[in-house]
Amino acid sequence: MRHETHETHTHQHAGHSTASWSMAAKATLHCLTGCAIGEVLGMIIGTALGWGTAPTMVLAIALAFFFGYSLTLFAVLRAGVALGAAIGVALAADTLSITVMEIVDNGVLLVVPGAMEAHLSDALFWGALAFAFAVAFLVTTPVNKWLIGRGKGHAVVHRYH
C-alpha cells in the first residue's frame, strides 16, 4: 500500500492526526460486525427462551461487547502480541465505539413499536434490528473518526496490522 493513499491512513498534522471517513467507516463496520453477532445471538437466545425485554437486552449487550472485543483481540493476537497487552489494545480500541453502538441500537429497538415483543419469525424483529444497526452505524462512524483522529480507538490497532 502506498503512503499517498489518503483513504487508508491516519496522517499527523501539528500534533494531531486526521482520519479519513473511509477509515472511520471501516472501523465502525468492524465494531458493528462484532456487535451484530452478539446482539443477534443475544436477541435470539432471549426471544427463544421467552425472556422479557430487560434480560434479553442485558444478554445481547454483554454478548455484543464480548464479540466486539473478541474480533479485535484475535487480530492483535495473530500479530504476535501477548495476551495481556492484546486485551489492553482491544479495550482501548473498542470500548467507546461499542458503547455508543450499543446505546444507539438498543435505544432504537426500544422506540420501535413492538420490536422487543416480536418473535424470531416476525419480519418486525429482523427489520427493527437491521434498522437499529443502520442508525447505530451512522451515529458511531463520526465518533470513530474523532477517536482515530486523536490516535485513539481503532488507531491503536493499526500498528499491529
Secondary structure, DSSP 8 states (H G I E B T S, - for coil): --TT-GGG--EEETTEEE--HHHHHHHHHHHHHHHHHHHHHHHHHHHHTT--HHHHHHHHHHHHHHHHHHHHHHHHHHTT--HHHHHHHHHHHHHHHHHHHHHHHHHHHHHSTTGGG--TT-HHHHHHHHHHHHHHHHHHHHHHHHHHHTT-TTHHHHTT-
